[in-house]
Amino acid sequence: MNSKTPRVSIILPNYNHEPFLRERLDTIIAQTFADWELIILDDCSGDRSMDVIREYAAREPRITHVIANETNSGSTFRQWRKGIALASAPLIWIAESDDAAHPEFLEEAVGALDSSAGTGIVFCNSLLVDGKSEKLPLDLDCDDTAGKGTTFHDAKDFIRKKMLVNNRLYNASAVVFHRGLYEKVTTDLTRFRLCGDWVCWAQMIAASGQVAWIHRKLNSFRQHTDKVTSQAKKNGMEMLERAEAAAIIIGLAQPSWWKRNCMTGYNAVHASRGAGYDRQTQLQVLARWRDRFGFMLMPRLVFMLHAAMKRITGRRNDPYS
């Protein structure tokens, strides 16, 4: 193994993703930017993930750590923390085990960070794919008006414009960041099952000077029925956690009265509609939002007016503003 410190430490947390591991590992090894180490953390998978991991570790010297938990950690954020503690590089890429990457992802990401000393975090657009790696019609980058190149954004302004309503950095696999920024995350992310990354990115961005946005789909974000996200939407966990995350992000963004009410109103409207969960869960979700933000009639009215204005101005499909 090369004793030289790599530029990027790749953290690959895995749990029962044997069907996707080969594609994930192949797309890491195929990166045109080759100065990296790979740290693989298996969280007591019940499938044959470790067989695949051992096979790749035996032939790829840049895999510096393979750690298999004897019991499940209960939180992907514990795995993130463990991996970052083992990392030797100044830059971190958390490559989720069921996603995949374009060969030029790291080259573009590292290039963006190198080109701007005040930029601490970079992300790219993502292609949504199914369990067979087929492209899905949903586009989570419909707010992207630049279309190409890389743009740089003031961190606080980016939080207000792109992180307040929804998480613009919606997939960890699309993000590379300076390791020191992780120390600025003051919230215990293990409190969350779903919204911890939203809080994590917002706190890291707030501690950075700028955030870089690569306007290319260099990441494949896997969608499948056994994802935690899919289950959390059905049982109400997503909306319960969103209330906790929203309180933290509003504190970071310090938005105007209008933007604050747009954000809380958006969530109140979605909570009242439900997402396939029963009436008792719906009432529990609404109660959580009232506890955090008070009476929700005004935010709902503000959001509905804001939504009407977006339709008039042609921004209807922007889910982040």
C-alpha positions in Angstrom: 0.0 0.0 0.0 1.2 3.5 -0.8 2.3 5.3 2.3 1.5 8.7 0.9 -1.6 10.4 2.4 -4.5 10.2 -0.1 -6.5 13.3 -1.0 -9.9 11.7 -0.5 -11.1 9.1 2.1 -14.1 7.3 0.8 -16.4 5.9 3.5 -18.6 3.0 2.4 -21.2 2.1 5.0 -23.1 -1.1 4.1 -26.0 -3.0 5.4 -27.6 -5.9 3.5 -26.8 -4.4 0.1 -25.1 -7.4 -1.5 -27.1 -7.0 -4.8 -25.7 -3.5 -5.3 -22.2 -3.8 -3.9 -20.4 -4.9 -7.0 -21.7 -1.9 -9.0 -20.9 0.4 -6.2 -17.3 -0.9 -5.8 -16.7 -1.0 -9.5 -17.8 2.7 -9.9 -15.5 3.7 -7.1 -12.5 1.9 -8.6 -13.3 3.3 -12.0 -12.9 6.9 -10.8 -10.6 9.0 -13.1 -9.4 10.7 -9.9 -7.4 7.9 -8.3 -5.8 9.4 -5.2 -8.1 7.9 -2.6 -8.5 5.3 0.2 -11.6 3.3 0.8 -12.9 2.4 4.2 -15.7 -0.2 4.2 -17.9 -0.6 7.2 -20.4 -3.4 7.3 -23.1 -3.1 9.9 -23.7 -6.8 10.6 -25.3 -7.7 7.3 -27.4 -10.8 7.1 -26.7 -11.4 3.4 -23.4 -12.3 1.7 -22.1 -8.7 1.6 -18.9 -9.6 3.4 -18.0 -12.2 0.8 -18.1 -9.5 -1.9 -16.2 -7.0 0.3 -13.4 -9.5 1.1 -13.1 -10.4 -2.6 -12.5 -6.7 -3.6 -10.3 -6.0 -0.5 -8.0 -8.9 -1.6 -7.3 -7.3 -5.0 -7.6 -3.5 -4.3 -4.7 -2.1 -2.2 -6.5 1.3 -1.7 -9.1 -0.5 0.5 -7.3 0.4 3.8 -10.0 -0.7 6.3 -12.7 -3.4 6.3 -14.6 -3.4 9.6 -17.5 -5.8 10.1 -19.7 -5.1 13.2 -20.7 -8.1 15.3 -23.9 -6.4 16.2 -25.9 -3.8 14.2 -25.1 -0.2 15.3 -28.7 0.9 14.9 -27.7 4.1 13.0 -25.9 4.9 9.8 -24.6 8.0 11.4 -22.6 6.0 13.9 -21.0 4.4 10.9 -20.3 7.8 9.3 -18.6 8.9 12.5 -16.6 5.7 12.8 -15.4 6.0 9.2 -14.5 9.7 9.4 -12.5 8.9 12.6 -10.5 6.3 10.6 -10.0 8.6 7.6 -6.5 9.9 6.8 -7.4 12.3 3.9 -8.5 15.9 4.2 -11.6 15.3 2.0 -14.4 12.9 2.7 -16.9 11.1 0.3 -19.6 9.0 2.0 -20.4 6.6 -0.8 -23.7 4.8 0.2 -23.5 1.1 -0.7 -26.6 1.0 -2.9 -25.7 4.0 -5.1 -23.2 4.3 -8.0 -21.0 7.1 -9.5 -20.0 8.4 -12.9 -16.3 7.9 -13.4 -15.7 11.7 -13.4 -17.5 12.4 -10.1 -14.4 12.7 -7.8 -12.4 14.5 -10.5 -15.1 17.2 -10.8 -15.7 17.4 -7.0 -12.1 17.7 -6.0 -11.5 20.2 -8.8 -14.3 22.4 -7.5 -12.9 22.4 -4.0 -9.4 23.0 -5.2 -10.5 26.0 -7.3 -12.0 27.9 -4.4 -10.2 28.1 -1.1 -13.4 29.3 0.8 -15.5 26.3 -0.4 -15.9 23.5 2.1 -18.5 21.3 0.5 -19.5 20.3 -3.0 -22.4 18.3 -4.5 -23.6 17.2 -7.9 -27.0 16.5 -9.4 -28.2 12.9 -9.4 -29.9 10.4 -11.6 -32.6 8.4 -9.9 -32.4 4.7 -10.7 -34.4 1.6 -9.6 -33.2 -1.7 -8.2 -32.0 -2.8 -11.7 -30.1 0.5 -12.4 -32.8 1.6 -14.8 -33.4 5.4 -15.0 -36.6 6.6 -13.2 -38.6 9.5 -14.5 -38.6 11.6 -11.3 -36.1 14.4 -11.4 -35.0 15.9 -8.1 -32.9 18.5 -9.9 -35.8 20.4 -11.6 -34.7 23.6 -9.8 -31.4 23.6 -11.7 -31.4 26.6 -14.1 -27.7 26.6 -14.8 -27.7 23.3 -16.6 -23.9 22.9 -16.9 -20.6 23.8 -15.2 -20.1 24.4 -11.5 -21.4 27.4 -9.6 -20.4 28.7 -6.1 -22.9 30.0 -3.6 -22.6 31.9 -0.3 -23.2 29.3 2.4 -25.9 31.2 4.5 -27.7 32.3 1.4 -27.7 28.7 0.1 -29.3 27.5 3.3 -32.1 30.1 3.1 -32.8 29.4 -0.6 -32.1 25.7 -0.9 -32.1 24.0 2.5 -35.0 25.5 4.3 -38.0 23.8 2.7 -36.3 20.5 1.7 -32.8 19.0 1.8 -31.1 20.1 -1.5 -28.2 17.7 -0.7 -30.7 14.8 -0.9 -28.2 12.0 -1.3 -24.9 11.7 0.7 -23.3 9.9 -2.3 -23.4 13.1 -4.3 -21.4 15.1 -1.7 -17.7 15.6 -0.9 -16.5 17.8 2.0 -13.5 18.9 4.0 -13.2 16.6 7.0 -12.9 19.5 9.5 -16.4 20.6 8.7 -17.8 17.4 10.3 -16.5 18.7 13.6 -19.0 21.6 13.3 -21.9 19.3 13.4 -23.2 19.8 17.0 -26.4 17.8 16.8 -26.4 14.1 17.8 -27.4 12.7 14.4 -28.2 9.3 15.9 -31.5 10.9 17.1 -32.6 10.7 13.5 -33.4 7.8 11.2 -34.2 9.9 8.1 -33.5 13.6 8.5 -30.1 13.5 10.1 -28.3 14.2 6.8 -30.5 17.3 6.3 -29.3 18.6 9.7 -25.7 17.5 9.0 -25.4 19.2 5.7 -27.0 22.4 6.9 -24.7 22.7 9.9 -21.6 21.9 7.7 -22.7 24.4 5.1 -23.3 27.1 7.8 -19.7 26.6 8.9 -18.3 26.9 5.4 -17.7 30.0 3.3 -19.2 28.7 0.1 -20.9 25.6 -1.3 -20.1 24.3 -4.8 -22.9 22.9 -7.1 -21.8 20.7 -10.0 -24.6 20.9 -12.6 -24.1 17.4 -14.0 -25.7 14.1 -13.0 -22.6 12.3 -11.8 -24.3 10.2 -9.1 -26.9 7.4 -9.3 -29.3 7.5 -6.4 -31.0 4.2 -5.9 -34.7 3.9 -5.1 -36.1 0.6 -3.9 -38.9 -0.5 -1.7 -36.8 -1.6 1.4 -35.2 1.8 1.8 -35.6 3.4 5.2 -37.0 6.5 3.4 -39.8 4.6 1.8 -40.8 3.0 5.1 -40.5 6.3 7.0 -42.9 8.1 4.6 -45.6 5.4 5.2 -45.4 5.3 9.1 -45.2 9.1 9.6 -41.6 9.0 10.9 -40.5 11.4 8.1 -42.8 14.2 9.1 -42.2 13.7 12.8 -38.4 14.0 12.3 -38.9 16.9 9.9 -40.3 19.0 12.8 -37.1 18.4 14.8 -34.9 19.1 11.8 -36.8 22.2 10.8 -36.4 23.8 14.2 -32.6 23.4 13.9 -32.4 24.6 10.3 -34.6 27.6 11.0 -32.1 28.5 13.8 -29.2 28.3 11.3 -30.9 30.2 8.5 -32.6 32.9 10.5 -35.1 33.4 7.6 -37.5 36.2 7.1 -41.1 36.0 8.6 -42.3 35.1 5.1 -39.8 32.3 4.5 -40.3 30.9 7.9 -44.0 30.6 7.5 -43.6 29.2 4.0 -41.4 26.4 5.4 -43.7 25.5 8.3 -46.8 25.9 6.2 -45.4 23.6 3.5 -44.9 20.9 6.1 -48.3 21.6 7.8 -50.1 21.1 4.5 -48.2 17.9 3.7 -48.8 16.6 7.2 -52.5 17.2 7.0 -52.7 15.4 3.7 -50.9 12.4 5.1 -48.8 10.0 3.1 -50.8 6.8 3.4 -50.6 6.6 7.2 -53.7 6.3 9.4 -55.6 9.2 11.1 -54.0 8.6 14.5 -50.5 9.0 13.0 -51.7 12.1 11.1 -52.9 13.7 14.3 -49.6 12.8 16.0 -47.6 14.5 13.2 -49.7 17.7 13.3 -49.4 17.8 17.1 -45.6 17.6 16.8 -45.5 20.5 14.4 -47.9 22.6 16.6 -45.6 21.9 19.6 -42.6 23.2 17.8 -44.0 26.1 15.8 -47.4 27.0 17.4 -50.7 27.5 15.7 -50.4 26.5 12.0 -53.2 28.4 10.3 -51.1 31.4 9.3 -48.2 29.3 8.0 -50.7 27.3 5.9 -52.2 30.5 4.4 -48.8 31.9 3.7 -47.6 28.7 2.0 -50.7 28.5 -0.2 -50.2 32.1 -1.3 -46.6 31.3 -1.9 -47.5 28.2 -4.0 -49.9 30.3 -6.1 -47.1 32.8 -6.7 -44.8 30.0 -7.8 -47.3 28.8 -10.3 -47.7 32.3 -11.7 -43.9 32.9 -12.0 -43.2 29.4 -13.5 -41.4 28.0 -10.4 -44.0 25.5 -9.5 -41.7 22.5 -9.9 -39.0 23.9 -7.6 -39.3 21.8 -4.4 -36.6 23.7 -2.5 -38.0 27.2 -2.4 
